[in-house]
Amino acid sequence: MAPPRRYWKGYLKLSLVTCPVSMMPATSESEKVRFHTLNRKTNHRLVAKYVDAVTGEDVEEEAEAKGYERGENDFLVIEDEELQNVALESARTIDIERFVPRDSIEWVWLEKPHYLTPSDEVGYEAFSVIRDAMAAEKVVGISRLVIGRRERAVMLEPCRKGIVLWTLRYGDEVRKEEDYFEDIEEKTDSELLPLIAKLIERQRKPWKPDMVRDPVQEKLLELIEKKRKATKPVKAARPKEGEPANTGNVIDLMAALKQSLEGKKPGRKA
């Protein structure tokens, strides 16, 4: 099976050590069954359009604008030029700013995983050194990255031969667990505990991906296949037509590491 197409290419940087890398999402929903909304009479696809909520009239694309609601039916119009002024520059470098213990970041902060791999054989050594050093020290790297015109805090975690890059949630996106668990009793019935432990042991099994298979997806595929065999194909009418090059210089890895250590004292910002 061919690997999926890389959707981001850039550089992984730790002080003076740099290597070209590629990134792709570690998860995908492209295999999920998806449906289009059709006109039952013509078998043509339907298209969505914006309508003014008050007048009911169609709105042309050039008349569309983004608005921030500051009160009931009261909006501030934000122009595209104003949004571009606050947008971050799409830097193509993942510059590791600091390292933290892996077990200090709880699961709730992790959002979406991506696979990070070296994109050029020249960068294999630098990539491997960064990966293995993090694994040996049991730390993860913290950096920032622009994805889809939005700056994201990211965590880099060594994973076998590669690195998993997790996008992280911001502080205002995570709810405090105390708000939900505070009223739960901490006491446990000591007589019930051994019984539950026996039940757990009886149902303990090694992890397998098919434990989280989607039965609804399987039934949908069976339904589609059954209808495909029983129904003649109906073709809908066709609608009318209406990343940086790797130019970085290769530097000696050992020299770069020595220069990084000599030029940056402990406690200073990386």
C-alpha positions in Angstrom: 0.0 0.0 0.0 1.5 3.3 -1.1 1.9 5.9 1.7 -0.5 8.9 1.6 0.6 12.1 -0.1 2.4 14.5 2.2 0.3 17.6 2.8 3.0 19.7 4.6 6.7 20.0 4.0 9.2 22.1 5.9 12.1 21.9 8.4 12.5 20.5 11.9 14.9 22.8 13.8 16.7 22.4 17.2 19.1 25.2 17.8 21.6 24.9 14.8 20.5 21.4 13.9 18.0 21.4 11.0 16.6 18.7 8.8 13.9 18.7 6.1 10.7 16.9 7.2 7.2 16.0 5.8 4.0 15.7 7.8 0.7 14.0 7.2 -2.4 13.4 9.4 -2.1 10.1 11.4 -5.9 9.6 11.1 -8.3 9.7 8.2 -12.0 9.7 7.6 -11.8 9.4 3.9 -13.0 5.8 4.0 -16.2 6.7 5.8 -19.4 6.4 3.8 -20.6 9.9 2.8 -23.8 10.9 1.1 -24.7 13.8 -1.2 -28.1 15.5 -1.1 -29.8 15.0 -4.5 -32.8 16.2 -6.4 -34.9 13.0 -6.3 -36.6 13.9 -9.7 -33.4 14.6 -11.7 -30.8 12.7 -9.7 -28.7 15.9 -9.7 -26.7 17.1 -6.7 -28.0 20.1 -4.8 -25.8 23.1 -4.0 -26.0 25.3 -1.0 -26.2 29.1 -1.1 -26.5 32.0 1.3 -29.8 33.7 1.9 -30.4 36.9 3.8 -32.1 35.8 7.1 -34.4 38.9 7.1 -35.2 39.6 3.5 -35.0 36.0 2.2 -33.1 37.2 -0.9 -30.0 35.4 -2.3 -26.7 36.9 -1.4 -23.9 37.2 -4.0 -20.4 36.1 -3.1 -19.0 39.6 -3.3 -21.6 40.8 -0.7 -20.6 38.2 1.9 -18.7 39.5 5.0 -17.5 38.1 8.3 -19.2 39.5 11.4 -18.6 39.3 15.2 -21.8 39.4 17.2 -21.5 42.0 20.0 -25.2 42.0 20.9 -28.6 40.7 19.8 -28.8 41.3 16.0 -25.8 43.6 16.3 -22.7 42.7 14.4 -19.2 44.2 13.8 -18.1 43.6 10.2 -14.5 42.4 10.0 -12.9 42.9 6.6 -10.7 40.3 4.9 -7.8 42.8 4.8 -8.1 43.2 8.6 -8.0 39.5 9.1 -4.9 39.2 6.9 -3.1 41.8 9.0 -3.5 39.6 12.2 -2.9 36.3 10.4 0.5 34.7 11.1 3.1 34.2 8.6 3.1 30.6 7.3 6.5 29.7 8.5 7.8 26.3 7.3 10.0 25.6 10.3 9.1 23.6 13.4 11.5 25.2 15.8 11.6 23.2 19.1 11.4 25.9 21.8 11.5 23.8 24.9 11.2 20.2 26.3 8.9 19.0 29.0 8.4 15.5 30.6 6.0 13.4 28.6 3.9 12.4 31.5 3.3 16.1 32.4 0.9 16.6 29.5 -2.4 15.0 30.0 -4.6 13.4 27.3 -7.1 16.3 27.3 -4.6 18.7 25.8 -3.9 16.4 22.8 -6.0 17.2 19.7 -4.9 15.6 16.4 -1.9 13.4 15.7 0.3 13.8 12.6 3.2 11.6 11.4 6.5 13.5 11.0 9.2 11.9 8.9 12.4 13.1 7.2 11.8 14.1 3.6 15.4 13.8 2.4 18.0 11.2 3.1 20.5 14.0 4.0 18.3 14.8 7.1 18.0 11.2 8.4 20.9 11.6 10.9 19.7 14.9 12.4 16.2 13.6 12.6 17.2 10.4 14.3 19.4 12.2 16.8 16.6 14.5 17.9 14.1 11.6 18.1 16.4 9.3 20.1 17.5 12.0 22.5 13.9 12.8 23.3 13.1 9.1 23.8 16.2 8.6 26.1 15.3 11.6 28.2 11.6 10.8 28.3 10.7 14.3 27.1 8.6 15.8 24.3 9.3 18.9 22.3 7.0 21.9 22.4 6.8 24.2 19.4 4.5 26.2 17.2 3.3 25.7 13.6 1.0 27.5 11.2 -1.6 25.0 9.8 -4.4 26.3 7.7 -3.6 30.0 8.4 -3.9 29.3 12.2 -1.0 29.1 14.6 -1.1 25.9 16.6 0.9 24.9 19.6 2.3 21.4 18.9 4.0 18.6 20.8 6.6 16.4 19.2 6.8 12.8 20.6 9.2 10.1 19.5 7.4 7.1 18.1 9.4 4.1 16.9 11.3 5.2 13.8 9.5 8.5 13.5 8.0 11.4 15.4 4.3 12.0 16.2 3.4 15.7 16.1 0.3 16.4 18.1 -1.6 19.7 17.8 -2.5 20.9 21.3 -5.6 22.6 22.5 -5.3 26.1 24.0 -6.0 26.8 27.6 -9.5 28.3 27.0 -10.5 25.2 25.2 -10.0 22.8 28.1 -12.6 22.5 30.8 -11.5 21.8 34.4 -12.1 18.3 35.5 -12.9 19.5 39.1 -16.1 21.1 37.8 -17.4 17.7 36.9 -15.8 15.2 39.3 -16.0 17.2 42.5 -19.2 15.7 43.8 -18.2 12.1 43.2 -17.5 10.0 46.3 -13.9 8.9 46.7 -14.7 6.0 49.0 -14.7 2.5 47.5 -16.3 -0.6 49.0 -13.4 -2.8 50.0 -15.5 -6.0 49.6 -16.6 -5.2 46.1 -13.1 -4.3 44.8 -11.7 -7.9 44.6 -14.9 -9.0 42.7 -14.5 -6.2 40.1 -10.8 -7.1 39.8 -11.7 -10.8 39.0 -14.2 -9.6 36.4 -11.6 -7.3 34.8 -9.1 -10.2 34.7 -11.6 -12.5 33.1 -12.3 -10.0 30.3 -8.7 -8.8 29.8 -7.5 -9.3 26.3 -4.6 -7.9 24.2 -5.5 -4.8 22.2 -6.6 -5.2 18.6 -7.8 -2.5 16.2 -11.0 -4.5 15.5 -12.1 -3.8 19.0 -13.1 -0.3 17.8 -14.5 -1.3 14.4 -17.6 0.6 13.2 -20.5 -1.8 12.7 -22.7 0.9 11.3 -20.1 1.6 8.6 -20.1 -2.1 7.7 -23.8 -2.3 7.4 -23.9 0.8 5.3 -21.4 -0.7 2.9 -23.5 -3.9 2.7 -26.6 -1.8 2.0 -24.8 0.1 -0.8 -23.4 -3.0 -2.4 -26.9 -4.7 -2.3 -28.5 -1.6 -3.9 -25.6 -1.3 -6.5 -26.3 -4.9 -7.7 -30.1 -4.3 -7.8 -30.1 -0.9 -9.4 -29.1 0.3 -12.8 -26.6 3.1 -12.7 -28.0 6.6 -13.3 -25.5 9.2 -14.5 -26.2 12.7 -13.4 -25.6 15.6 -15.8 -22.3 17.3 -15.5 -22.5 20.9 -14.0 -21.4 23.7 -16.3 -17.9 25.0 -15.9 -18.2 28.4 -14.7 5.8 23.9 -0.7 9.4 25.5 -0.5 12.2 23.9 -2.4 14.9 22.3 -0.2 17.6 24.9 -0.6 19.1 24.8 2.9 22.8 24.1 3.3 23.9 20.9 4.9 26.0 21.5 8.0 28.1 19.1 10.0 25.8 17.6 12.7 28.4 17.3 15.4 29.7 20.8 14.8 26.2 22.2 15.0 25.5 20.4 18.3 28.7 21.7 19.8 28.0 25.3 18.7 24.5 25.0 20.1 25.8 24.0 23.5 28.5 26.6 23.5 26.3 29.4 22.5 23.3 28.7 24.7 23.6 28.4 28.5 21.1 26.4 30.6 18.1 28.4 31.6 18.2 30.6 28.6 15.4 30.5 26.0 16.2 28.0 23.2 
